[in-house]
Amino acid sequence: MILKIKKRSLSFLILALVLSMSVVYAAASTIRLGFQIQLAISNRNPTITITNITTSLGSSQFSVDPTATGTTTIFLSFNVTDPDGAGQINATKAVVNLTLGGSQWYSNVSDIGTEFSTCKNSSKSSTVVVINCTVTIPYYVNASATWTANISIKDIYGAAAYNDSMIFTVNTVSSITLPFSALNFSNVNLGQQNVRAYPHLLMNNTGNDDFGQVNMTAAALTGMTTASEAIAVTNFGVNLSNSSSNSRLSFPADGIINLRDPDTGGNITFRHGYIDAFGPNADKGNISAFIWVNVPSSGLSTQLYNATWNITAVTTP
């Protein structure tokens, strides 16, 4: 038997084989790997802009007038800008130091490092907080045109801002007071010598001025009953060392004496300072003067004698 194979059938088989091979080679694997990408936003430092320093709210000035015998409250207003948002600024974290070189400083921070509630928010926008702070200075603060306001603040993340560009002036205030308005020799006898008045004359410098000369002007003590009787000023003397001897300044006929330094013999310098200071500051802020009398031995009757004396403090150039 003869088998005939047609050409068309052969072609079909070859094609089928080719297609089968194509399916085998198309099979492949896909692998996916993941990785992380990170971006950290850094906290940015705030900045401070000082707008004014005043001694009364609403008054813009760059000088301060101390208050004689008392204290003066200084108001400072400044803007704190935080590019990360005003919500990161807390006014109670503000610290204000008013400094004069290394000699004096006053702050809104207590001695133990706890912050006072003297700094408060005045207003707030999205990035800017306006803060008002107060600092109290005493009457004896040094007068100078080179005081500096140092301001610092931290945001909630600890980023800090500083500004020490504000230079301001503390003006001079001249003031003296006499804590005791009357001195008394008590009861004396005719001819009695070296009698001291009590209490002694205490003079307080209750400003921030330094006086290069202090004058005492005496007047004759006249009788309160018989005005024609008097104790002349030349019977009185004064010193600053509480010495009962006659080594003291006697008043001349015109009654005017320049108080003298017991150590140098020159004019006493009446320096400003804390009037209750002791130790190295004991010579600042106050002067003690002791007044003595030699009672005449005759010409006076039993009665009260009285007069008003004056103290004059002079600022020398």
Buried (B, 14 or more C-beta within 10 A) or exposed (E): EEEEEEEEEEEEEEEEEEEEEEEEEEEEEEEEEEEEEEEEEEBEBBBBBBBBBBBEEEEEEBEBEBBBBEEBBBBBBBBBBBEBEBEBBBBEBBBBBBBBEEEBBBBBBEEEEEBBEBBEBEEBEEBBBBBBBBBBBBBBBBBBEEBBBBBBBBBEEEBEBEBBEBEBBBEBBBBBBEEEEEBEBEEBEEEBEBBBBEEBBBBBBBBBBBBBBBBBBBBBBBBEEEEEBBBBBBBBBBBBEEBEEEEBBBBEEEBBBBBBEBEEEEBBBBBBBBBEBEEEEEBBBBBEBBBBBBBBEEEBEEEEBEBEBEBEBEEEE
